[in-house]
């Protein structure tokens, strides 16, 4: 898109801000580099060169809560998503893969008896350990995550029976899951019970932990958090059923932020196990407790005088003793999004929904049938794959294909242009390296670059990768346009697109899209067609109008990197929407906008009425996003003779040095308006799922 436009003036009466996304995680820092999805193996790792199963959704699932926060160099928690899927049935195989340096999704198929009793397998970083349906069990042992271990998921397992006959056992530290100094850990849908010590111990400054949809039962010490004088732990505990345990339910000591919601604590009457207390905010903990259900628990909620505890919305039935709160804590929604269930519904929800699920860790669909395997085509520059260029693999996809085709691209730099035409739907282009930087598709066309047959490429035609087919996905790779503006000053037309989408249901996950001017063009097949794009866990790099177009596009949990111009100056615009009236435009949510540029040098956006079309109603909303000082205090700008104030530009609950309060030059959504501008409102019933 040109920086110069017609100056014909046009004004319309100002419309109310469109309402239509939930309050979510404020991403901060630098994204960790994601990697390739693995392929199913039995006891050993397997990479297939063709026709193999794509990774199922449970193998690529990511955490919510504090485990989803971008921090400490790790962007969320996705476990072994970027490695192979292996199936284990023995302790030897479980230890082999859990302790390996490489990422793995480890499927526990059946019961594994641990020897010696009480051994805790030392899990290394970038692992998903998941039970196959309801059959995956670890008996007589557990897992240990040491200092620095990160990005670990433990799901859908039953871990049980290290009990040594002593109820309050101080001699056998046989936990189900223990972590000492780990970070970004997700413990989900497990059944943990009858251990010699604790069921879960989050110790010694472990942080960015989420514990969800678990069943903890039949134990003296359910769940301890602390063992440190430092106050750094951030932890979320939600939808967890704690039943028939005496203490640590949980006990939370010196946690910087502890968010507990929709949990069910149950002390069953007329049994030998009696609760001594429920949720405990200890030391200097800041705790928020919401919409939980306490049934028959003694001292259901207690706090130290040095701790803070904010309570709201919980139900207490048949409880007795201390029920305390006090002080101010924090707003969990400033870190991540979440939805509260009604407290009264929690017991039924957790009785039916906590613990291992038959749908996780298997390849069966809800109907009980096995999903058809996706076709995989491999690309390798060295000739070790089926094709040596990405375009050749795209060309090999059958016209109007009815099922997913995964183009697995081995590490390397592929200097080519790629077009996925409209009659090739359901295509995934996926890098197979250890980092999204390992696989690079790059070219250097610009709008003014002469075409071999005459004329020039134009902005849209300059794209390195052009996607015109619906249901497209890209994952774990880099798409660049490295057009050299400095070396081509005599060329008229420096717009150089890296990725152009003109399709519906485009899912970009774990990618880098890099360029200068007009990096990412999110378009539609035509003005009257819907084109939805969802980008997550990704980077977009550029300087002028580098996220632009008329699509309904979401940039979620990503980093938008501002780049200096070719001459070293700092000036630019992040977005330039050209949204059709009554459609949603560009939404930036839960992300970070930063870069090595001057303070107050970049606008968040300007209104692009493509071709001077007065019927367009450009829209950009930036919400729950960290803005660096590079963003101007008046962040919106006119374009082509149209006033941005006549279009739809707004912010909501942004943070950072570049954020600002409401004014006529900086519209902010009300809470009511923001409730109608959630990510789900943009996607309109489409749930992007890795495939």
N, C-alpha and C positions, 0 to 999 in steps of 0.2 A: 504494500500500500504506500502510495506516495506521501511524502511529508507536506507537499503542497496540494491544495485543493481549491475548488471553485469558491470564490468569495461571495457568491450570491447569498443574500441574507434571507433567513427564514426564521420565523418564530411561531411557536404554538403555545397555547395556554398550558401552564404547568400542570402536570398530572400528579395525583397522589402517588407516593412511593408504592411500588408493587409489593404485595405481601405474598408470600408464598413460601429454612434450613435449621437442625437443632443446635443449640449451643454446644460446642465441642472443644476438643483438645486444642490448646494453643501450642503449636509446634515451636520448638526453639532449637537453636544449635545447628549441627550439621547432620544430614542424613547418613546413616550407615549404608554402605553399598550392598544391595541385594544381589542375589545370584540366581542360578538356573534351577528349575524344578526338576526333581528326579524322576526316575522311572522304576516301576515295580520290580523287585527282586525277591528271591526266597533264600534268606540266610547269607547271600552274597550280593555284592553290588553289581548292577547290570546297566550298561548304556547300550541301547539298541540303535542301529543305524537306520532302521525303517520299521514301519508298522508296529507300533508299540503303544501301550496304554498311556494316556496323559494322566498327570497327577490329579487325584480326586480332590474335591473341595476341602475335605477335612485335613488333607496333607498340607494345604497352603493357608489354613486358618490363622488369623492373627488375633492378638490379645486386645481386650478393652481395658478400661481403668488406667491405673498408673503404669502398668506394663506397656501401655500403648504410647507413652510419652517419649518424645525425641529428646534424649539426654545422654550424657557420658559417651558420645560418639555412636550411640545405637538408636536407630529410629524405630521404636516400637519393638514388639516381640513376635517373631514369626518362626522361631525355632529352626528346624532343619529343612525348611521349605526349599532351600537352594541346593539341596543335595539329593542323592538317590533315596528311594524308598526301599528299605530292607525288612524282611520278615524274620523274626527270631523266635526260637522255641526252646533254647537252652541258655543257661547262665553264661556259658562261654561266649556265645554269639552276642548276647545282650551286653556283656562287658566289652567285647571287642569293638562294637560300634558306639556305645555310649562314651567310651574313653578315647575314641579316635579324634584326631585333630580336624578332620573334614566334617562338613555338615551332613547329617542324616535324618531321615524320618524313619524311626525304628518302630515297627509294628510288632507288638507282643501277642503272639497267637497261642493261647493256651496258658497253663499254669507253669510257672518257673519257681522251683524250690531253691532258695538261696542257701549256700553253704560257705562258711559256717553261719549258723543262725546269728542274725544281727548285723551281718555285713552290709555296709552301705556302699553301693556302687558309685564311684567317683565320676560323675557326668561332666563332660567338657562342653565348651560353648557350641552354639549353633546346632542344637539337637531338639527334635521332637520325639518323645517316647509316648506311644499311644497304644492302648489296648485294642485288639481286634474285636469289635462288637462288645459283648459282655463277657467274653472268654478270657481276656488278658488279666492275669493275676500274678502278683509278686508275693510269695509266701516266705516268711521268715527273714526278710531283709528289707532294704529300702534304697534310697538315693541320697547322695551327698554332693552339694554344689559348693566348691571352694572359692577362695578369694579371686575376684576377677572373672569368674565364669559368668557368661551372659548369654542372653538370647536362647533360653531353654523353655520348652513347653513339656509338661507332663500331664497327659490327658487320658481319661477313659479307662483308667486302671483300677483294679482292686489291689490294695497293698495291705497285708494283714499278718497278724500272728507271730510277733516276736516276744510276746508276753512270757515272762519267766516265773510267774507265780507270786510275784511281789507287787501289790497294788500301787504303792507309791515308791517305785523302784528308783533308787539313787545310784545303783551300781552298774546298770546296763543301759547305756545311752543308745538304745536301738530305736531310732526314729523311722517313720515312714519316709519323710522328706525333710532333710536338714540343709540349710544354706548358711555359709559363713562368708560374708563379703561378696556375695553374688549380686548381679543386677539384671533387670529385665527378665523376669521369670513369670510364667503363667501356669497356674495349677488349676485344672478345670475338669469337671465331671468325673472325679475320682471317688472311690469308696475306700476310706482309710479307717482302720479299726484294729483294736486289740493288740497294741504294741507295748513294748517294755517301758518306753519313755514317752516322748511326745509324738503326736501324729504329724504336725508340721512345726518346725522351728525355723523362724526367720531371724537370723542372728548376725551380730557383729557388722553392722552397717550395710547389710543387704538392703537393696532399695529397688524401686520401680517394679513392684511385685503386684500381681493380681491373683486372687484366689476366688474362684467362681464355680457355682453349681456342683459343689462337692458334698459328700456325706461323711461326717466325722462322728464316730460313735464308739461306745464301749471301751473307754480309755480314761485313765486318771487325768492326764494332761493333754488337752486337745490341741492347743495352738498357741505357741509362745512367740512373741516378737520383742526383740531387744538384745540383751547381753552386751551392752555398750553404754559408755557415758556420752557418746556423740549423739547428736540429734539430726540425723540425716535420712532416716528411712521414710520412704513414701510408699504406701501400700493401700490397695483396695481389696475389700472382702465383700462379696455380694452373692446372694442366692445360694448360701451354704447352710446346710442343715446340720446343726450340732446337737447330738442326741445322746443322752446317757453318758455324759462326761462330768468329771468333778470340778476341774479347774482349768485355767488358761482357755477361756472360751470366746475370743482370745484375751490373753493378757498382753497389753501393748505398752512397752516401756521405751521412753525416749524416741518416739516416732515423730518426725517432722510433720507428717501429714498422714493420718489414718482415716480412711473413708469406709464406713461399714453401712451397708444398706441391703434391705430385703433379705435378711438372714432369719432363720428360724432356730431358736434355742429352745430345746424341749427337755424337761426333767420329767420322766415318766413316773407316776406315783407307784408306791408299793414295790419298789425294787431295791436292791442293795446299793445302788449308785445314787448318791445325792450331790447335787451341785452345791459348791461353796460360793460361787459367784458366776456372773455371766460376762458381759463385756467390761473390761477394766482398762481405764486410761491412766497410765502410770508415769511417774517421773515428769518429764517435760513434754509429754505427748500432747499434740493437738488432734482431737478426734471429732469427726462429724458422724453421727449415728442417725439413720433415716429409715423409716417405714419397715422396721423389723418386727418380728413377732416373738414374744417371750411367753412360754407356757410352763407354769409351775416352777420357775427358776428362783432359787434363793439369791438375794442381792443381785438383781438382774443387771444393773448398770452402776458401776462405782468408779470413782476417780480419786487420785491423790490431790492434795491441796496445791501442788505445783503444776498439775496438768489442767488442760482445758478440755471440755466436752460439750458439744452442742447437740441437743436431741431435738428431733421433730418427727412426728407422724407414726411412732411405733405403737404397738398394742401389747398390753401386759395382762395376761390372763392367769389367775391363780398364783401370782408371784408374791414374794414377801421380802422384807428387809430393805436394804439400801437401793434407792433408785435416784441417781444423782446427775447433775449437770452443772455447768458453770463456765464462765469465761467466753471469749471469742476464739474461733478456730480459723477456718478458711472456707473459700467457696470452691468445692470440687469442680464446678463447671468452668472455672478458669483454667483447668488443666485438661479436661476431657469431657466429652458428652456422655450422658447416660439417661436412662428412662426409668423412673420409679414405678414399680407395681404397687398396688394398694396393699397396705399392711395386712388387712383382713384376708387377702387372697394368698398370702405367702405360704401358709402351711400346705394348702392343697397344691400349689405350684411346685413346691420342693419335694413333697412326697411323690409326685409323679415325674418330676423333671430332674432331680439331682442324681448324682452318681453316674456310672457308665451307661452309655446309650448304644443300642444295637446298630444305629446308623453311622457311628463313628468308627473309623479304622477298618471299614469293609468297602467293597466295591458295589454293594447292592444298592439299588434305588429304593425309594419308599414303597414302590409296588412289589418289591421282592425280586425283581428281575435284575439281571446284570446289565449295566450300561454298555453300549457298543463302544469298543475301543476307538480312540481317535487315530487317524493316520498320521504318522510322523515322517517328515522328509528332512534329511540332514544336508547341511551346507558346510563345506570346508574348503578354504583356499588351497590347501595342500593336496586336494584330491581324495582325501580319506572319507569323504561323504558321498552322497549321491549326486550333488551338484556343487559347482564351484562359485556360483553367484546366487544371491538371494532372489533376483528376478527370475532366474531359471527355475527355481523351486516354485515360485508363485505361478509361473507359466504351466507348471506340471499339475496344478490343482485342477480337478475337473470343473468344467463350467457348470454353474448352478449346483454345486455340491451341497448335499443335504446335511452333512455332519462335519465336525471339527477336523481341520487339518493343521497340525503343528509343524511349523518350519523351524527346526532346531539348528541354530547357527553357531558353529564352533568359534572359539576365540580367533580374532584377527581383525584387520581393517579392510573393509569391503568398499572400495571406491567405485560407486555406481549409483545410479538412480533406480528407485524401485517404485513400481505402480501396482497396486492391488485393485483390479478393475471391479466394477459393480457386480459382475456375474461370478465373483469368487468370494461368497460370504463365508463366515465361520472360519477365518484364518487366524492363527496365532503365529507371530514371529517372535522367537524366544532365544536369547543368548544362552549358551551353555557354560560360560566361564564362571570363575569364582567371584567375579565382580561385574557390575553393569558396564564398567569401563573396558572390559576385556573384549567385548564384541562391539565394533563400531561400523556403522553404515554412514558414509560421508560423501558429499560431492560439493561442487563450488559454483553452481549456476546462480545467476542473479536475474532480476527482471529484465535488465538491459543486455544480458549476454546474447550474442547472435546465435540463432539456431542453425544447424547444418543446412537445412533446406530453405533458409531465408527467414527474415523477421527475427524477433526476439522472444524469449521465453515468457515474459510477463511475470507478474508476482506469483500467481498460482502455479504456473508452469515451472518455476524455479525450484520447486520442492525436491529435496533429496528423496524423501519417501512420501508418496501420495496414496491415500487410502480412500477408495470410493465404494467399498463393499461393506455392508452392514455386518454387525457382530464380529468386528475385528478386535484383536488383542495384541499388544506388544509388551514384552517383559524382559527385564534383565539385559538391557543393551543401551547403546548410545546412538542417537541419530543427530548428525551435525550437518550444518552448511558452513563450510570454511571459506566462503567467498572473501577475497582480500580487498577491502574497500580502499585502503591506502594505495595499493598498486594499480587500482582501476579508477582513478579520479576522473579520467576523461569519459568514462562510461556513464550514460544517462540511465539511471534505474538501479539503485543499489539494494533494493529489497531482495532478500535472499532467504527463502523459506527452508527450514529443516524438515518439518513435518506438516503436511496438509491433510486434514480429514474432511471428507464430504460424504458422510454416511451416518447412520444411526447406530447406537449401542457400541461405541468405540471405548475400549477399556485399556488404559495405559498404566501399567503397574511396575514400579521399580525401574524407570527409564531416566535417561538424561536426554533432553532435547536442547541443542545448543546452536547459537548463531549470534547475529547482531541485530539488524533491523528485520522485523517480521519473522521471527523464529518459528512460532507455532500458529498456524492458520487453522482455526476450528470453524469449518464451514458446513454447509448443508448441500444436498444434491441439487436443490433448487429453492427459491425463496419460499415456496409454499410447503416445503418438506421439513419435517422435524429431524434434527440431527443432534443426538445426545452424546456427550463425551465425558468420561469420568477418568481423571488422572489422580493417582495416589502414590505416595512413597517415592516421589520423583523430583527431578530438578528441571526447571526451565531457565535458560540463560539468554540474556539479550539486552538491548538498550532502547530501541524505538518501536513502539507499538508491537511488542514481541509476543503478546498473546492477543489475537484479534480474530474477528469474523462474526458470523451470524448464528453459530451453533448455540445450543443450550449446553454449556460446558461447566464442569466443576473441577477446580484444582484443589484437592483436599490433602491435608497432611503432607505437604510438599515444601520444597524450598525454591523460591523465585530469586534468582541471582542477577543483580543489576551489574551491568558491564559498561566500562568506559567506551566512548566512541573511538574511532580509528586514530584520531589525532590526540587522544589522551584526555579529552574533555569529558566532563560529567554532565549529562543532560539526557532526559528521555521520558518515555511513557510506558508504563507496564501494560496496560490494556487499551484496546480500541474496538469496542463491540459495535456491531452493525445489526443489532437484533431487530427482527420483525415485530410489529405491534402485537400485543397479546401473547408473546412468547417470552420465555426466560432467556437471559443472556449469559454473562460470565459470572460465576460465583467462585471466589477465592475464600476457602474456609480452613481454619485450623492449621495454618501454614506459617511460613516465615518469609519475609521479604528483606533481603540484605545484599551486600556486595561491597567491593572495594571502590567506592565512588564518593564524591563529595557530599557533605551534608546538604539537605534541602535542595537536591538537584533533580529529583525524579517525581513526576506525577504518577498517581495510581491509574489514571486513565483519561481518555478523551472520547468524545462521541463521534463515531464514524458513520456518517450518512452516505453510504457507498453510492457513487454516481450522483450525488445530490438528491437522493431519494428522501423527500420530506415525510413519507409515510412510515419510515423506520422509527423505532423507539429504542435506541441503544440502552443497554443495561449492564452495569457492573456493580456487584455487591462484594465488599471485602469485610469478613467478619471473623472474630475470634482468632485473629492472626497477629503475629509479632512483626511490627514495622520498625525498621532501623531508622536512624536519623537521616538517611538519604531521602526519605519521603518529605515532600513539601508540606508546609503548614496548611496550604490551600491545595489539596491533592487532585483536583479535577480541572480539566481544561476544555475550552471550546475547540471545535474543529470544523473547517470548511464552511464557516459562516453560520453554524448552528450552535446555539447556546446549550452547554451541558445541563443547565438548570431546567431546560424543557424536556430533558430525558430522565433516565432512571439511574442515579448514582448515589450510593449510600454505604455507610459503614455500621458495624455493630460490635461493641466490646473488643476492639483491637487493643493491643498493648505495645510497649516499647517506646523508644525515643521518638519515633515518627508518628505515634498515635496522637489524637487530639480530641477535644470536646466538641459538642454539637454547636454549630453556627450556621448561618446562611450559606457560608462557603464550604461547610463540612457537614452535610446531613448525616444524622444518625437514626437508625431504625429504633422505634419503640420496641418494648418487649413483645407487644402484640403483633407488630409487623414482623419482627424477627421470627416469631413462631410460625409464620407462613413462608419463611424463606430458609427452610432447612435443606440439607443435601437431598433428602428424600423428595422434597417438592420439586427440585430441579430434575431428578431422575424419573419422576412420574411413573412409578410402579415397576421400573426396571431395577433389579438388584444385580450389579456387576459381580460375577463369580469367575474365579480363575479356571480356565479350561484350555 
